[in-house]
Amino acid sequence: MGGAQPLAVTMNDGAVLVVDVDESRLARRVDHGYLDEYTTDLDHAVGRVLAAKDAGEALSVGIVGNAADVFPELLRRHRAGELTVDIVTDQTSAHDPLAYLPRGVAFADWRAAASDDPEGFTERARASMAAQVEAMVGFQDAGAAVFDYGNSIRREAELGGFPRAFEFPGFVPAYIRPLFAEGKGPFRWAALSGDPADIAATDRAVAELFPEDAALHRWLEKAADKVHFEGLPARICWLGYKERHLAGLKFNEMVASGELKAPIVIGRDHLDSGSVASPYRETEAMADGSDAIADWPLLNALLNTASGASWVSLHHGGASGSVVRSTRGRSRSPTARRSPPRSSSGS
Ligand SMILES: NC(=O)c1ccc[n+]([C@@H]2O[C@H](COP(=O)([O-])OP(=O)(O)OC[C@H]3O[C@@H](n4cnc5c(N)ncnc54)[C@H](O)[C@@H]3O)[C@@H](O)[C@H]2O)c1
């Protein structure tokens, strides 16, 4: 489980079961309001989720367990007609096999087992990922919508010996690229004042700018209530071509009039088109076959620089690629030039 998933489902009125081997992670998510409840009893967890689903209520339930055990067990119940699963994905840190706990290894032994024998641990982790991904493909065969969340689990499962791993799609070709095709992309901003009231004011301004966009309004309301700021207060929205500049101009006005206490930094996201070269994620299944061409972030950085962005950063994308991020607009704050602020919305 990653933090985003339970909240993403309940924000859209769904009922979800999330699995994590680390009970402290589940407890922390409950403390932060990202997860509603958790248990160590799978029957209880499944019962709670199915009851919420039947009642049409939003609910997220965590189960302490290993996904490589729980996914096949849920598939068995799905096939037996004991439950119906509509959507399946995974957000374990599968891109790093040492950060994925193989089944049969006790949680308390994780660190020691990974450091004593990293190669053996990697093999066991990949074999477990193969079992988990086999169950995910099984859910797809049984009619569920299944997608890779961008953690490279299909590749690791393939290395672990499961040949059908790539039969379900990555989330970018399945859901994100069609939005790019419409000109919609991530648009995010941070308040250099550090005052959450400035983000609340920009939330209101963006909602007023786009009164017809029901999904945007829903997100802005729920995010203001549920998403905690880390570092500088920040917000992300998916806005379209011919919309993003309107938000930027509005922010300029609000800074100039003193309605906002300090400038706003407008940034982009690694999911923005052309920002990452990553054949198992952002550039998977490109229509022109350019999945593994590393030039996209370089070209994007050059383009942003030539277009007058005030801050362009080109950096390694951690798990799976190179990333470019840029800011536009009139922020000339020394803070923005010296050290990029940590934004709290998305990754
Ligand atoms: N699509 C995106 O834009 C996007 C965004 C963020 C992260 N990611 C990817 O998602 C993955 C997770 O990122 P994160 O920041 O949430 O990491 P994280 O470390 O916060 O969460 C991963 C969780 O997986 C759990 N875990 C490990 N092995 C497990 C197992 N066998 N069964 C059940 N749980 C297990 C860990 O206990 C941990 O809580 C990474 O690969 C990352 O690259 C993708």
The ligand as an SDF file (V2000), in Angstrom:
LIG
                    3D

 44 48  0  0  0  0  0  0  0  0999 V2000
    2.4190    6.2970  -10.2410 N   0  0  0  0  0  0  0  0  0  0  0  0
    3.0890    7.2260   -9.6250 C   0  0  0  0  0  0  0  0  0  0  0  0
    3.0930    8.3740   -9.9910 O   0  0  0  0  0  0  0  0  0  0  0  0
    3.7970    6.8250   -8.3780 C   0  0  0  0  0  0  0  0  0  0  0  0
    3.8060    7.7340   -7.3270 C   0  0  0  0  0  0  0  0  0  0  0  0
    4.4340    7.3540   -6.1470 C   0  0  0  0  0  0  0  0  0  0  0  0
    5.0590    6.1190   -6.0630 C   0  0  0  0  0  0  0  0  0  0  0  0
    5.0470    5.2670   -7.1250 N   0  0  0  0  0  0  0  0  0  0  0  0
    5.7250    3.9620   -7.0100 C   0  0  0  0  0  0  0  0  0  0  0  0
    5.0100    3.2000   -6.0570 O   0  0  0  0  0  0  0  0  0  0  0  0
    5.9100    2.4360   -5.2630 C   0  0  0  0  0  0  0  0  0  0  0  0
    5.6790    2.7060   -3.7800 C   0  0  0  0  0  0  0  0  0  0  0  0
    6.0020    4.0610   -3.4820 O   0  0  0  0  0  0  0  0  0  0  0  0
    5.6520    4.6770   -2.0540 P   0  0  0  0  0  0  0  0  0  0  0  0
    6.2570    6.0290   -2.0290 O   0  0  0  0  0  0  0  0  0  0  0  0
    4.2190    4.5080   -1.7350 O   0  0  0  0  0  0  0  0  0  0  0  0
    6.5400    3.7060   -1.1120 O   0  0  0  0  0  0  0  0  0  0  0  0
    6.3350    3.3320    0.4060 P   0  0  0  0  0  0  0  0  0  0  0  0
    7.6370    2.7320    0.8600 O   0  0  0  0  0  0  0  0  0  0  0  0
    5.7650    4.4850    1.1620 O   0  0  0  0  0  0  0  0  0  0  0  0
    5.2090    2.1980    0.3910 O   0  0  0  0  0  0  0  0  0  0  0  0
    5.4570    0.8980   -0.0320 C   0  0  0  0  0  0  0  0  0  0  0  0
    4.7990   -0.0400    0.9720 C   0  0  0  0  0  0  0  0  0  0  0  0
    4.8950   -1.3880    0.5000 O   0  0  0  0  0  0  0  0  0  0  0  0
    4.9100   -2.2250    1.6460 C   0  0  0  0  0  0  0  0  0  0  0  0
    5.3510   -3.5840    1.2580 N   0  0  0  0  0  0  0  0  0  0  0  0
    6.5830   -4.0130    0.9060 C   0  0  0  0  0  0  0  0  0  0  0  0
    6.5440   -5.3190    0.5810 N   0  0  0  0  0  0  0  0  0  0  0  0
    5.2530   -5.7360    0.7360 C   0  0  0  0  0  0  0  0  0  0  0  0
    4.5730   -6.9650    0.5330 C   0  0  0  0  0  0  0  0  0  0  0  0
    5.2190   -8.0610    0.1120 N   0  0  0  0  0  0  0  0  0  0  0  0
    3.2450   -7.0110    0.7780 N   0  0  0  0  0  0  0  0  0  0  0  0
    2.5600   -5.9250    1.2170 C   0  0  0  0  0  0  0  0  0  0  0  0
    3.1640   -4.7220    1.4280 N   0  0  0  0  0  0  0  0  0  0  0  0
    4.4950   -4.6300    1.1700 C   0  0  0  0  0  0  0  0  0  0  0  0
    5.8640   -1.4920    2.5870 C   0  0  0  0  0  0  0  0  0  0  0  0
    5.6860   -1.9210    3.9250 O   0  0  0  0  0  0  0  0  0  0  0  0
    5.4620   -0.0400    2.3650 C   0  0  0  0  0  0  0  0  0  0  0  0
    4.5210    0.4150    3.3110 O   0  0  0  0  0  0  0  0  0  0  0  0
    7.3240    2.8010   -5.7400 C   0  0  0  0  0  0  0  0  0  0  0  0
    7.7790    1.8030   -6.6210 O   0  0  0  0  0  0  0  0  0  0  0  0
    7.1300    4.1100   -6.4510 C   0  0  0  0  0  0  0  0  0  0  0  0
    8.0740    4.3330   -7.4780 O   0  0  0  0  0  0  0  0  0  0  0  0
    4.4050    5.5860   -8.2650 C   0  0  0  0  0  0  0  0  0  0  0  0
  1  2  1  0
  2  3  2  0
  2  4  1  0
  4  5  1  0
  4 44  2  0
  5  6  2  0
  6  7  1  0
  7  8  2  0
  8  9  1  0
  8 44  1  0
  9 10  1  0
  9 42  1  0
 10 11  1  0
 11 12  1  0
 11 40  1  0
 12 13  1  0
 13 14  1  0
 14 15  2  0
 14 16  1  0
 14 17  1  0
 17 18  1  0
 18 19  2  0
 18 20  1  0
 18 21  1  0
 21 22  1  0
 22 23  1  0
 23 24  1  0
 23 38  1  0
 24 25  1  0
 25 26  1  0
 25 36  1  0
 26 27  1  0
 26 35  1  0
 27 28  2  0
 28 29  1  0
 29 30  1  0
 29 35  2  0
 30 31  1  0
 30 32  2  0
 32 33  1  0
 33 34  2  0
 34 35  1  0
 36 37  1  0
 36 38  1  0
 38 39  1  0
 40 41  1  0
 40 42  1  0
 42 43  1  0
M  CHG  2   8   1  16  -1
M  END
$$$$
